[in-house]
């Protein structure tokens, strides 16, 4: 194999890997599984897909993260680390932690939220 051929093979491999990685981050959510996890964790007590409740609507959350490269990771961190959140009425409370250690399920829920 020539140096040129090896260089072309390497470039094609890197390009293919880039496409695979970008496709993984753009994967669509499994709506049924995300909705089930949302319901099991009683996220609907504070969040609604379209309307603000105690917490922001899923549409409002998706809009806030739109175009942000770290959106999925940021939402997963918020769902799994908890911490104080400020509510629309100005009060604060601890955000409930999603009760799953399954990172694929967490990522799916984050993608579903961002799809709104």
URSUL-V850886 format. One record per residue. N is the residue number from 1. RES is the residue in one small letter. NEAR is the number of other C-alpha atoms within 8 Angstrom. Layout:
# URSUL-V850886
n={N & N}
res={RES & RES}
near={NEAR & NEAR}
This chain:
# URSUL-V850886
n={1 & 2 & 3 & 4 & 5 & 6 & 7 & 8 & 9 & 10 & 11 & 12 & 13 & 14 & 15 & 16 & 17 & 18 & 19 & 20 & 21 & 22 & 23 & 24 & 25 & 26 & 27 & 28 & 29 & 30 & 31 & 32 & 33 & 34 & 35 & 36 & 37 & 38 & 39 & 40 & 41 & 42 & 43 & 44 & 45 & 46 & 47 & 48 & 49 & 50 & 51 & 52 & 53 & 54 & 55 & 56 & 57 & 58 & 59 & 60 & 61 & 62 & 63 & 64 & 65 & 66 & 67 & 68 & 69 & 70 & 71 & 72 & 73 & 74 & 75 & 76 & 77 & 78 & 79 & 80 & 81 & 82 & 83 & 84 & 85 & 86 & 87 & 88 & 89 & 90 & 91 & 92 & 93 & 94 & 95 & 96 & 97 & 98 & 99 & 100 & 101 & 102 & 103 & 104 & 105 & 106 & 107 & 108 & 109 & 110 & 111 & 112 & 113 & 114 & 115 & 116}
res={x & x & x & x & x & x & x & x & x & x & x & x & x & x & x & x & x & x & x & x & x & x & x & x & x & x & x & x & x & x & x & x & x & x & x & x & x & x & x & x & x & x & x & x & x & x & x & x & x & x & x & x & x & x & x & x & x & x & x & x & x & x & x & x & x & x & x & x & x & x & x & x & x & x & x & x & x & x & x & x & x & x & x & x & x & x & x & x & x & x & x & x & x & x & x & x & x & x & x & x & x & x & x & x & x & x & x & x & x & x & x & x & x & x & x & x}
near={4 & 5 & 6 & 6 & 8 & 9 & 8 & 8 & 8 & 8 & 8 & 8 & 8 & 8 & 8 & 8 & 8 & 8 & 8 & 8 & 8 & 8 & 8 & 7 & 6 & 6 & 7 & 6 & 10 & 8 & 7 & 6 & 10 & 13 & 9 & 8 & 10 & 11 & 9 & 7 & 8 & 7 & 9 & 8 & 8 & 9 & 14 & 12 & 8 & 7 & 10 & 10 & 10 & 9 & 9 & 13 & 13 & 14 & 12 & 9 & 11 & 12 & 8 & 6 & 9 & 8 & 5 & 6 & 5 & 6 & 11 & 11 & 8 & 8 & 9 & 11 & 9 & 9 & 11 & 9 & 7 & 11 & 7 & 8 & 8 & 8 & 10 & 8 & 4 & 6 & 7 & 8 & 8 & 8 & 9 & 6 & 8 & 7 & 6 & 7 & 5 & 6 & 7 & 6 & 11 & 11 & 11 & 12 & 14 & 11 & 12 & 13 & 11 & 15 & 7 & 8}
